[in-house]
Amino acid sequence: MKLLIKGMVCNRCIFVLTQEFPKLGLELSEIRLGEVILKETDKTAIDEKVIRDMLKKNGFDLFYSRNQKTIDQIKETVEKGIQQQLFTGNPVKFSTLLSDELHKDYDSLSSLFSSSEGSTLEKFIISRKIEKVK
């Protein structure tokens, strides 16, 4: 598995990640500036969110995949829908809102979101609603 890493600029960065990936139970096959290649094992299926959190803790980030833009658009659209619902008092059907805004089938958006974020889109919407109400 090849990961492209934003923020790797020196040998110290390589050293830090050489120490951090094994803590997640992941073996490195190769590491160089901007790139980490993980050995393919059963444990390689680790949640991307766990890797991203470790990287952010150490001042790095994963380069966005093609799907990350869509994930960001989903999150923005959900926020807009929640704001609309709070201000108008009218319920918002998020499946319709997301499909209309992003011009994609809701099921594919939901599947993409779940695989990328490690949580379902429905749970995300509910948690964002709860946060807004707080």
N, CA, C and O atoms as a GROMACS GRO file, in nm:
protein
  536
    1MET      N    1   0.085  -0.117   0.000
    1MET     CA    2   0.000   0.000   0.000
    1MET      C    3   0.090   0.123   0.000
    1MET      O    4   0.179   0.136   0.084
    2LYS      N    5   0.065   0.212  -0.093
    2LYS     CA    6   0.147   0.331  -0.107
    2LYS      C    7   0.069   0.452  -0.055
    2LYS      O    8  -0.045   0.476  -0.095
    3LEU      N    9   0.132   0.528   0.034
    3LEU     CA   10   0.071   0.649   0.089
    3LEU      C   11   0.156   0.768   0.048
    3LEU      O   12   0.278   0.766   0.062
    4LEU      N   13   0.090   0.871  -0.001
    4LEU     CA   14   0.159   0.996  -0.032
    4LEU      C   15   0.138   1.090   0.085
    4LEU      O   16   0.025   1.115   0.126
    5ILE      N   17   0.247   1.141   0.140
    5ILE     CA   18   0.241   1.217   0.264
    5ILE      C   19   0.284   1.361   0.243
    5ILE      O   20   0.391   1.389   0.189
    6LYS      N   21   0.197   1.450   0.286
    6LYS     CA   22   0.223   1.593   0.276
    6LYS      C   23   0.302   1.638   0.398
    6LYS      O   24   0.270   1.601   0.511
    7GLY      N   25   0.405   1.718   0.376
    7GLY     CA   26   0.480   1.776   0.488
    7GLY      C   27   0.610   1.707   0.520
    7GLY      O   28   0.680   1.748   0.612
    8MET      N   29   0.645   1.602   0.447
    8MET     CA   30   0.773   1.534   0.469
    8MET      C   31   0.881   1.612   0.394
    8MET      O   32   0.885   1.609   0.271
    9VAL      N   33   0.967   1.680   0.467
    9VAL     CA   34   1.064   1.768   0.402
    9VAL      C   35   1.210   1.738   0.434
    9VAL      O   36   1.299   1.797   0.374
   10CYS      N   37   1.235   1.647   0.528
   10CYS     CA   38   1.374   1.623   0.567
   10CYS      C   39   1.389   1.481   0.622
   10CYS      O   40   1.292   1.406   0.637
   11ASN      N   41   1.513   1.447   0.652
   11ASN     CA   42   1.541   1.314   0.706
   11ASN      C   43   1.479   1.292   0.843
   11ASN      O   44   1.447   1.179   0.880
   12ARG      N   45   1.463   1.398   0.918
   12ARG     CA   46   1.397   1.388   1.050
   12ARG      C   47   1.252   1.340   1.033
   12ARG      O   48   1.203   1.262   1.114
   13CYS      N   49   1.186   1.388   0.928
   13CYS     CA   50   1.049   1.345   0.899
   13CYS      C   51   1.045   1.194   0.874
   13CYS      O   52   0.957   1.124   0.922
   14ILE      N   53   1.141   1.146   0.798
   14ILE     CA   54   1.150   1.003   0.769
   14ILE      C   55   1.172   0.927   0.900
   14ILE      O   56   1.109   0.823   0.923
   15PHE      N   57   1.260   0.977   0.984
   15PHE     CA   58   1.287   0.913   1.113
   15PHE      C   59   1.160   0.904   1.199
   15PHE      O   60   1.131   0.799   1.256
   16VAL      N   61   1.086   1.015   1.208
   16VAL     CA   62   0.965   1.018   1.290
   16VAL      C   63   0.865   0.913   1.241
   16VAL      O   64   0.810   0.837   1.321
   17LEU      N   65   0.842   0.909   1.111
   17LEU     CA   66   0.743   0.814   1.059
   17LEU      C   67   0.792   0.670   1.066
   17LEU      O   68   0.712   0.578   1.077
   18THR      N   69   0.922   0.652   1.061
   18THR     CA   70   0.979   0.518   1.078
   18THR      C   71   0.949   0.466   1.219
   18THR      O   72   0.936   0.346   1.240
   19GLN      N   73   0.938   0.557   1.315
   19GLN     CA   74   0.904   0.520   1.453
   19GLN      C   75   0.753   0.503   1.473
   19GLN      O   76   0.710   0.417   1.550
   20GLU      N   77   0.673   0.586   1.405
   20GLU     CA   78   0.528   0.590   1.430
   20GLU      C   79   0.448   0.478   1.364
   20GLU      O   80   0.357   0.424   1.427
   21PHE      N   81   0.480   0.442   1.241
   21PHE     CA   82   0.402   0.339   1.174
   21PHE      C   83   0.405   0.205   1.247
   21PHE      O   84   0.301   0.141   1.259
   22PRO      N   85   0.521   0.160   1.296
   22PRO     CA   86   0.519   0.033   1.372
   22PRO      C   87   0.432   0.039   1.498
   22PRO      O   88   0.378  -0.063   1.540
   23LYS      N   89   0.416   0.155   1.557
   23LYS     CA   90   0.328   0.169   1.673
   23LYS      C   91   0.183   0.138   1.637
   23LYS      O   92   0.104   0.098   1.723
   24LEU      N   93   0.148   0.155   1.509
   24LEU     CA   94   0.013   0.122   1.462
   24LEU      C   95   0.005  -0.024   1.417
   24LEU      O   96  -0.101  -0.070   1.374
   25GLY      N   97   0.116  -0.094   1.429
   25GLY     CA   98   0.120  -0.234   1.386
   25GLY      C   99   0.141  -0.250   1.237
   25GLY      O  100   0.109  -0.355   1.181
   26LEU      N  101   0.193  -0.147   1.172
   26LEU     CA  102   0.215  -0.152   1.027
   26LEU      C  103   0.364  -0.159   0.996
   26LEU      O  104   0.444  -0.086   1.053
   27GLU      N  105   0.398  -0.249   0.905
   27GLU     CA  106   0.538  -0.264   0.865
   27GLU      C  107   0.566  -0.180   0.742
   27GLU      O  108   0.487  -0.176   0.648
   28LEU      N  109   0.681  -0.114   0.744
   28LEU     CA  110   0.722  -0.033   0.630
   28LEU      C  111   0.802  -0.117   0.532
   28LEU      O  112   0.892  -0.192   0.572
   29SER      N  113   0.770  -0.103   0.407
   29SER     CA  114   0.847  -0.167   0.302
   29SER      C  115   0.954  -0.069   0.253
   29SER      O  116   1.069  -0.106   0.228
   30GLU      N  117   0.912   0.057   0.240
   30GLU     CA  118   1.003   0.161   0.192
   30GLU      C  119   0.951   0.296   0.240
   30GLU      O  120   0.831   0.316   0.254
   31ILE      N  121   1.044   0.387   0.266
   31ILE     CA  122   1.004   0.522   0.305
   31ILE      C  123   1.103   0.620   0.245
   31ILE      O  124   1.224   0.601   0.252
   32ARG      N  125   1.050   0.724   0.187
   32ARG     CA  126   1.131   0.834   0.134
   32ARG      C  127   1.047   0.961   0.143
   32ARG      O  128   0.928   0.955   0.173
   33LEU      N  129   1.109   1.074   0.119
   33LEU     CA  130   1.037   1.201   0.132
   33LEU      C  131   0.908   1.199   0.051
   33LEU      O  132   0.909   1.177  -0.070
   34GLY      N  133   0.798   1.223   0.120
   34GLY     CA  134   0.668   1.232   0.055
   34GLY      C  135   0.600   1.100   0.027
   34GLY      O  136   0.490   1.098  -0.028
   35GLU      N  137   0.663   0.988   0.064
   35GLU     CA  138   0.606   0.860   0.027
   35GLU      C  139   0.640   0.751   0.129
   35GLU      O  140   0.754   0.738   0.173
   36VAL      N  141   0.538   0.673   0.163
   36VAL     CA  142   0.556   0.558   0.250
   36VAL      C  143   0.490   0.439   0.180
   36VAL      O  144   0.377   0.449   0.132
   37ILE      N  145   0.563   0.330   0.174
   37ILE     CA  146   0.506   0.208   0.117
   37ILE      C  147   0.499   0.106   0.230
   37ILE      O  148   0.600   0.069   0.289
   38LEU      N  149   0.378   0.061   0.258
   38LEU     CA  150   0.355  -0.036   0.364
   38LEU      C  151   0.358  -0.176   0.308
   38LEU      O  152   0.312  -0.200   0.197
   39LYS      N  153   0.412  -0.270   0.387
   39LYS     CA  154   0.410  -0.411   0.348
   39LYS      C  155   0.266  -0.459   0.352
   39LYS      O  156   0.190  -0.424   0.442
   40GLU      N  157   0.230  -0.538   0.256
   40GLU     CA  158   0.094  -0.593   0.249
   40GLU      C  159   0.080  -0.706   0.350
   40GLU      O  160   0.141  -0.812   0.334
   41THR      N  161   0.000  -0.683   0.452
   41THR     CA  162  -0.030  -0.786   0.552
   41THR      C  163  -0.178  -0.779   0.583
   41THR      O  164  -0.250  -0.693   0.530
   42ASP      N  165  -0.225  -0.868   0.669
   42ASP     CA  166  -0.366  -0.864   0.709
   42ASP      C  167  -0.397  -0.735   0.782
   42ASP      O  168  -0.509  -0.685   0.775
   43LYS      N  169  -0.299  -0.680   0.852
   43LYS     CA  170  -0.319  -0.560   0.932
   43LYS      C  171  -0.319  -0.434   0.846
   43LYS      O  172  -0.353  -0.326   0.896
   44THR      N  173  -0.283  -0.443   0.718
   44THR     CA  174  -0.276  -0.326   0.630
   44THR      C  175  -0.413  -0.263   0.613
   44THR      O  176  -0.422  -0.146   0.575
   45ALA      N  177  -0.518  -0.337   0.641
   45ALA     CA  178  -0.652  -0.284   0.625
   45ALA      C  179  -0.691  -0.190   0.739
   45ALA      O  180  -0.809  -0.167   0.763
   46ILE      N  181  -0.592  -0.137   0.810
   46ILE     CA  182  -0.619  -0.045   0.920
   46ILE      C  183  -0.695   0.077   0.870
   46ILE      O  184  -0.678   0.120   0.755
   47ASP      N  185  -0.775   0.132   0.954
   47ASP     CA  186  -0.858   0.246   0.920
   47ASP      C  187  -0.772   0.365   0.878
   47ASP      O  188  -0.677   0.402   0.947
   48GLU      N  189  -0.806   0.425   0.765
   48GLU     CA  190  -0.734   0.542   0.716
   48GLU      C  191  -0.737   0.655   0.817
   48GLU      O  192  -0.643   0.733   0.827
   49LYS      N  193  -0.846   0.664   0.893
   49LYS     CA  194  -0.859   0.771   0.993
   49LYS      C  195  -0.750   0.758   1.100
   49LYS      O  196  -0.698   0.859   1.146
   50VAL      N  197  -0.716   0.636   1.140
   50VAL     CA  198  -0.612   0.614   1.240
   50VAL      C  199  -0.477   0.663   1.185
   50VAL      O  200  -0.401   0.729   1.256
   51ILE      N  201  -0.450   0.630   1.060
   51ILE     CA  202  -0.324   0.675   0.998
   51ILE      C  203  -0.323   0.826   0.987
   51ILE      O  204  -0.223   0.890   1.019
   52ARG      N  205  -0.434   0.884   0.941
   52ARG     CA  206  -0.442   1.029   0.925
   52ARG      C  207  -0.424   1.100   1.060
   52ARG      O  208  -0.356   1.202   1.068
   53ASP      N  209  -0.485   1.046   1.166
   53ASP     CA  210  -0.471   1.106   1.299
   53ASP      C  211  -0.325   1.103   1.347
   53ASP      O  212  -0.275   1.202   1.402
   54MET      N  213  -0.257   0.990   1.325
   54MET     CA  214  -0.116   0.980   1.364
   54MET      C  215  -0.033   1.080   1.286
   54MET      O  216   0.054   1.147   1.342
   55LEU      N  217  -0.060   1.091   1.156
   55LEU     CA  218   0.015   1.186   1.074
   55LEU      C  219  -0.008   1.329   1.119
   55LEU      O  220   0.087   1.407   1.131
   56LYS      N  221  -0.133   1.365   1.144
   56LYS     CA  222  -0.163   1.502   1.189
   56LYS      C  223  -0.097   1.533   1.322
   56LYS      O  224  -0.049   1.644   1.344
   57LYS      N  225  -0.096   1.435   1.412
   57LYS     CA  226  -0.032   1.453   1.543
   57LYS      C  227   0.116   1.487   1.527
   57LYS      O  228   0.174   1.557   1.610
   58ASN      N  229   0.175   1.438   1.419
   58ASN     CA  230   0.317   1.460   1.394
   58ASN      C  231   0.344   1.568   1.290
   58ASN      O  232   0.458   1.583   1.244
   59GLY      N  233   0.242   1.643   1.252
   59GLY     CA  234   0.262   1.756   1.160
   59GLY      C  235   0.257   1.720   1.012
   59GLY      O  236   0.305   1.796   0.929
   60PHE      N  237   0.200   1.604   0.978
   60PHE     CA  238   0.190   1.561   0.840
   60PHE      C  239   0.044   1.543   0.803
   60PHE      O  240  -0.045   1.559   0.887
   61ASP      N  241   0.019   1.509   0.679
   61ASP     CA  242  -0.116   1.474   0.635
   61ASP      C  243  -0.104   1.388   0.510
   61ASP      O  244  -0.002   1.390   0.441
   62LEU      N  245  -0.209   1.314   0.482
   62LEU     CA  246  -0.214   1.239   0.357
   62LEU      C  247  -0.251   1.336   0.246
   62LEU      O  248  -0.333   1.426   0.267
   63PHE      N  249  -0.192   1.318   0.130
   63PHE     CA  250  -0.238   1.395   0.015
   63PHE      C  251  -0.379   1.351  -0.013
   63PHE      O  252  -0.413   1.234   0.002
   64TYR      N  253  -0.460   1.444  -0.054
   64TYR     CA  254  -0.599   1.412  -0.083
   64TYR      C  255  -0.609   1.316  -0.200
   64TYR      O  256  -0.540   1.332  -0.302
   65SER      N  257  -0.694   1.220  -0.185
   65SER     CA  258  -0.723   1.131  -0.296
   65SER      C  259  -0.827   1.199  -0.385
   65SER      O  260  -0.880   1.305  -0.351
   66ARG      N  261  -0.855   1.137  -0.496
   66ARG     CA  262  -0.959   1.194  -0.585
   66ARG      C  263  -1.092   1.206  -0.512
   66ARG      O  264  -1.170   1.297  -0.538
   67ASN      N  265  -1.116   1.112  -0.422
   67ASN     CA  266  -1.244   1.109  -0.352
   67ASN      C  267  -1.254   1.211  -0.239
   67ASN      O  268  -1.364   1.242  -0.194
   68GLN      N  269  -1.141   1.263  -0.194
   68GLN     CA  270  -1.144   1.355  -0.080
   68GLN      C  271  -1.223   1.482  -0.112
   68GLN      O  272  -1.290   1.536  -0.024
   69LYS      N  273  -1.216   1.529  -0.233
   69LYS     CA  274  -1.292   1.648  -0.272
   69LYS      C  275  -1.442   1.621  -0.257
   69LYS      O  276  -1.516   1.706  -0.208
   70THR      N  277  -1.485   1.502  -0.299
   70THR     CA  278  -1.626   1.465  -0.285
   70THR      C  279  -1.664   1.455  -0.138
   70THR      O  280  -1.773   1.498  -0.099
   71ILE      N  281  -1.578   1.398  -0.055
   71ILE     CA  282  -1.604   1.387   0.089
   71ILE      C  283  -1.620   1.527   0.149
   71ILE      O  284  -1.711   1.551   0.227
   72ASP      N  285  -1.530   1.619   0.111
   72ASP     CA  286  -1.539   1.757   0.160
   72ASP      C  287  -1.669   1.823   0.116
   72ASP      O  288  -1.730   1.897   0.193
   73GLN      N  289  -1.712   1.797  -0.007
   73GLN     CA  290  -1.838   1.853  -0.056
   73GLN      C  291  -1.957   1.795   0.019
   73GLN      O  292  -2.053   1.866   0.048
   74ILE      N  293  -1.951   1.666   0.052
   74ILE     CA  294  -2.058   1.604   0.130
   74ILE      C  295  -2.068   1.674   0.266
   74ILE      O  296  -2.177   1.709   0.310
   75LYS      N  297  -1.954   1.692   0.332
   75LYS     CA  298  -1.954   1.756   0.464
   75LYS      C  299  -2.007   1.899   0.457
   75LYS      O  300  -2.084   1.940   0.544
   76GLU      N  301  -1.968   1.974   0.357
   76GLU     CA  302  -2.016   2.112   0.340
   76GLU      C  303  -2.166   2.115   0.316
   76GLU      O  304  -2.237   2.199   0.371
   77THR      N  305  -2.214   2.023   0.233
   77THR     CA  306  -2.357   2.018   0.202
   77THR      C  307  -2.438   1.979   0.325
   77THR      O  308  -2.546   2.033   0.347
   78VAL      N  309  -2.387   1.887   0.404
   78VAL     CA  310  -2.454   1.849   0.529
   78VAL      C  311  -2.463   1.970   0.621
   78VAL      O  312  -2.568   1.995   0.681
   79GLU      N  313  -2.354   2.045   0.634
   79GLU     CA  314  -2.355   2.166   0.719
   79GLU      C  315  -2.458   2.266   0.670
   79GLU      O  316  -2.532   2.323   0.751
   80LYS      N  317  -2.465   2.287   0.539
   80LYS     CA  318  -2.565   2.380   0.483
   80LYS      C  319  -2.706   2.332   0.513
   80LYS      O  320  -2.793   2.411   0.549
   81GLY      N  321  -2.729   2.201   0.498
   81GLY     CA  322  -2.861   2.144   0.524
   81GLY      C  323  -2.902   2.160   0.669
   81GLY      O  324  -3.018   2.190   0.698
   82ILE      N  325  -2.808   2.141   0.760
   82ILE     CA  326  -2.838   2.157   0.902
   82ILE      C  327  -2.870   2.302   0.933
   82ILE      O  328  -2.965   2.330   1.006
   83GLN      N  329  -2.793   2.395   0.877
   83GLN     CA  330  -2.820   2.538   0.898
   83GLN      C  331  -2.959   2.574   0.846
   83GLN      O  332  -3.036   2.643   0.912
   84GLN      N  333  -2.991   2.525   0.727
   84GLN     CA  334  -3.122   2.550   0.667
   84GLN      C  335  -3.233   2.496   0.757
   84GLN      O  336  -3.334   2.563   0.778
   85GLN      N  337  -3.214   2.377   0.810
   85GLN     CA  338  -3.313   2.315   0.896
   85GLN      C  339  -3.330   2.394   1.025
   85GLN      O  340  -3.442   2.412   1.072
   86LEU      N  341  -3.221   2.441   1.084
   86LEU     CA  342  -3.228   2.516   1.209
   86LEU      C  343  -3.297   2.651   1.190
   86LEU      O  344  -3.376   2.693   1.274
   87PHE      N  345  -3.266   2.718   1.079
   87PHE     CA  346  -3.321   2.853   1.060
   87PHE      C  347  -3.465   2.853   1.008
   87PHE      O  348  -3.543   2.942   1.043
   88THR      N  349  -3.500   2.754   0.927
   88THR     CA  350  -3.636   2.752   0.872
   88THR      C  351  -3.731   2.668   0.955
   88THR      O  352  -3.852   2.688   0.952
   89GLY      N  353  -3.675   2.573   1.030
   89GLY     CA  354  -3.759   2.482   1.107
   89GLY      C  355  -3.818   2.371   1.023
   89GLY      O  356  -3.888   2.284   1.075
   90ASN      N  357  -3.791   2.373   0.893
   90ASN     CA  358  -3.841   2.269   0.803
   90ASN      C  359  -3.742   2.153   0.797
   90ASN      O  360  -3.621   2.175   0.790
   91PRO      N  361  -3.793   2.030   0.800
   91PRO     CA  362  -3.702   1.916   0.792
   91PRO      C  363  -3.634   1.911   0.655
   91PRO      O  364  -3.691   1.949   0.553
   92VAL      N  365  -3.511   1.863   0.655
   92VAL     CA  366  -3.434   1.849   0.532
   92VAL      C  367  -3.413   1.701   0.505
   92VAL      O  368  -3.370   1.627   0.594
   93LYS      N  369  -3.441   1.659   0.384
   93LYS     CA  370  -3.414   1.520   0.345
   93LYS      C  371  -3.273   1.520   0.285
   93LYS      O  372  -3.252   1.560   0.171
   94PHE      N  373  -3.177   1.473   0.365
   94PHE     CA  374  -3.037   1.481   0.327
   94PHE      C  375  -3.003   1.396   0.205
   94PHE      O  376  -2.914   1.433   0.128
   95SER      N  377  -3.071   1.285   0.187
   95SER     CA  378  -3.041   1.203   0.069
   95SER      C  379  -3.072   1.280  -0.058
   95SER      O  380  -2.995   1.275  -0.154
   96THR      N  381  -3.184   1.350  -0.060
   96THR     CA  382  -3.221   1.430  -0.177
   96THR      C  383  -3.129   1.550  -0.192
   96THR      O  384  -3.084   1.581  -0.302
   97LEU      N  385  -3.101   1.618  -0.081
   97LEU     CA  386  -3.014   1.735  -0.084
   97LEU      C  387  -2.876   1.700  -0.139
   97LEU      O  388  -2.825   1.769  -0.227
   98LEU      N  389  -2.817   1.593  -0.088
   98LEU     CA  390  -2.684   1.553  -0.134
   98LEU      C  391  -2.684   1.510  -0.280
   98LEU      O  392  -2.595   1.547  -0.356
   99SER      N  393  -2.784   1.433  -0.320
   99SER     CA  394  -2.792   1.390  -0.459
   99SER      C  395  -2.807   1.508  -0.554
   99SER      O  396  -2.743   1.513  -0.658
  100ASP      N  397  -2.892   1.604  -0.516
  100ASP     CA  398  -2.915   1.721  -0.600
  100ASP      C  399  -2.792   1.811  -0.607
  100ASP      O  400  -2.756   1.859  -0.715
  101GLU      N  401  -2.728   1.834  -0.493
  101GLU     CA  402  -2.612   1.924  -0.488
  101GLU      C  403  -2.490   1.866  -0.560
  101GLU      O  404  -2.419   1.938  -0.630
  102LEU      N  405  -2.465   1.736  -0.540
  102LEU     CA  406  -2.342   1.676  -0.593
  102LEU      C  407  -2.364   1.600  -0.723
  102LEU      O  408  -2.269   1.550  -0.783
  103HIS      N  409  -2.489   1.592  -0.767
  103HIS     CA  410  -2.524   1.527  -0.893
  103HIS      C  411  -2.475   1.383  -0.900
  103HIS      O  412  -2.425   1.336  -1.002
  104LYS      N  413  -2.491   1.315  -0.786
  104LYS     CA  414  -2.453   1.174  -0.778
  104LYS      C  415  -2.558   1.099  -0.698
  104LYS      O  416  -2.630   1.158  -0.618
  105ASP      N  417  -2.565   0.970  -0.720
  105ASP     CA  418  -2.656   0.882  -0.649
  105ASP      C  419  -2.621   0.880  -0.499
  105ASP      O  420  -2.504   0.869  -0.462
  106TYR      N  421  -2.723   0.892  -0.414
  106TYR     CA  422  -2.700   0.897  -0.269
  106TYR      C  423  -2.630   0.772  -0.218
  106TYR      O  424  -2.541   0.781  -0.133
  107ASP      N  425  -2.668   0.656  -0.269
  107ASP     CA  426  -2.606   0.531  -0.221
  107ASP      C  427  -2.456   0.528  -0.247
  107ASP      O  428  -2.379   0.482  -0.163
  108SER      N  429  -2.414   0.578  -0.364
  108SER     CA  430  -2.270   0.580  -0.392
  108SER      C  431  -2.199   0.683  -0.305
  108SER      O  432  -2.086   0.660  -0.262
  109LEU      N  433  -2.263   0.796  -0.279
  109LEU     CA  434  -2.205   0.896  -0.190
  109LEU      C  435  -2.190   0.841  -0.049
  109LEU      O  436  -2.088   0.860   0.016
  110SER      N  437  -2.294   0.774  -0.002
  110SER     CA  438  -2.292   0.716   0.132
  110SER      C  439  -2.184   0.609   0.143
  110SER      O  440  -2.112   0.603   0.244
  111SER      N  441  -2.171   0.525   0.043
  111SER     CA  442  -2.070   0.420   0.042
  111SER      C  443  -1.929   0.480   0.041
  111SER      O  444  -1.841   0.434   0.114
  112LEU      N  445  -1.908   0.581  -0.042
  112LEU     CA  446  -1.778   0.648  -0.049
  112LEU      C  447  -1.743   0.711   0.086
  112LEU      O  448  -1.630   0.699   0.134
  113PHE      N  449  -1.841   0.777   0.147
  113PHE     CA  450  -1.820   0.842   0.276
  113PHE      C  451  -1.782   0.740   0.382
  113PHE      O  452  -1.686   0.760   0.457
  114SER      N  453  -1.856   0.631   0.389
  114SER     CA  454  -1.830   0.528   0.490
  114SER      C  455  -1.692   0.466   0.474
  114SER      O  456  -1.622   0.445   0.573
  115SER      N  457  -1.654   0.436   0.352
  115SER     CA  458  -1.524   0.373   0.330
  115SER      C  459  -1.409   0.468   0.360
  115SER      O  460  -1.302   0.425   0.402
  116SER      N  461  -1.430   0.596   0.338
  116SER     CA  462  -1.324   0.694   0.360
  116SER      C  463  -1.315   0.741   0.504
  116SER      O  464  -1.206   0.759   0.557
  117GLU      N  465  -1.429   0.761   0.567
  117GLU     CA  466  -1.433   0.821   0.700
  117GLU      C  467  -1.443   0.721   0.814
  117GLU      O  468  -1.422   0.758   0.930
  118GLY      N  469  -1.473   0.597   0.784
  118GLY     CA  470  -1.482   0.496   0.889
  118GLY      C  471  -1.609   0.505   0.972
  118GLY      O  472  -1.619   0.442   1.077
  119SER      N  473  -1.705   0.582   0.925
  119SER     CA  474  -1.833   0.597   0.992
  119SER      C  475  -1.938   0.619   0.884
  119SER      O  476  -1.906   0.666   0.775
  120THR      N  477  -2.062   0.584   0.912
  120THR     CA  478  -2.164   0.600   0.810
  120THR      C  479  -2.200   0.747   0.794
  120THR      O  480  -2.180   0.828   0.885
  121LEU      N  481  -2.253   0.780   0.678
  121LEU     CA  482  -2.296   0.916   0.651
  121LEU      C  483  -2.411   0.955   0.744
  121LEU      O  484  -2.417   1.069   0.791
  122GLU      N  485  -2.500   0.862   0.772
  122GLU     CA  486  -2.612   0.889   0.862
  122GLU      C  487  -2.562   0.926   1.002
  122GLU      O  488  -2.612   1.021   1.063
  123LYS      N  489  -2.464   0.852   1.052
  123LYS     CA  490  -2.408   0.883   1.185
  123LYS      C  491  -2.342   1.020   1.184
  123LYS      O  492  -2.352   1.095   1.282
  124PHE      N  493  -2.274   1.054   1.074
  124PHE     CA  494  -2.211   1.184   1.063
  124PHE      C  495  -2.316   1.295   1.069
  124PHE      O  496  -2.298   1.394   1.140
  125ILE      N  497  -2.424   1.279   0.995
  125ILE     CA  498  -2.531   1.380   0.993
  125ILE      C  499  -2.590   1.396   1.133
  125ILE      O  500  -2.610   1.508   1.179
  126ILE      N  501  -2.617   1.286   1.199
  126ILE     CA  502  -2.674   1.291   1.334
  126ILE      C  503  -2.578   1.360   1.431
  126ILE      O  504  -2.620   1.444   1.510
  127SER      N  505  -2.449   1.325   1.425
  127SER     CA  506  -2.353   1.387   1.517
  127SER      C  507  -2.340   1.537   1.490
  127SER      O  508  -2.325   1.616   1.584
  128ARG      N  509  -2.344   1.578   1.362
  128ARG     CA  510  -2.335   1.721   1.330
  128ARG      C  511  -2.460   1.795   1.379
  128ARG      O  512  -2.450   1.908   1.426
  129LYS      N  513  -2.575   1.733   1.368
  129LYS     CA  514  -2.700   1.794   1.418
  129LYS      C  515  -2.690   1.814   1.569
  129LYS      O  516  -2.726   1.920   1.621
  130ILE      N  517  -2.643   1.712   1.639
  130ILE     CA  518  -2.629   1.721   1.784
  130ILE      C  519  -2.533   1.833   1.822
  130ILE      O  520  -2.562   1.911   1.913
  131GLU      N  521  -2.420   1.843   1.753
  131GLU     CA  522  -2.323   1.949   1.779
  131GLU      C  523  -2.383   2.088   1.757
  131GLU      O  524  -2.359   2.179   1.835
  132LYS      N  525  -2.460   2.103   1.652
  132LYS     CA  526  -2.522   2.234   1.622
  132LYS      C  527  -2.623   2.272   1.729
  132LYS      O  528  -2.632   2.388   1.768
  133VAL      N  529  -2.698   2.174   1.778
  133VAL     CA  530  -2.798   2.202   1.880
  133VAL      C  531  -2.734   2.241   2.011
  133VAL      O  532  -2.786   2.325   2.084
  134LYS      N  533  -2.620   2.178   2.042
  134LYS     CA  534  -2.547   2.210   2.165
  134LYS      C  535  -2.508   2.356   2.163
  134LYS      O  536  -2.446   2.404   2.258
   0.00000   0.00000   0.00000
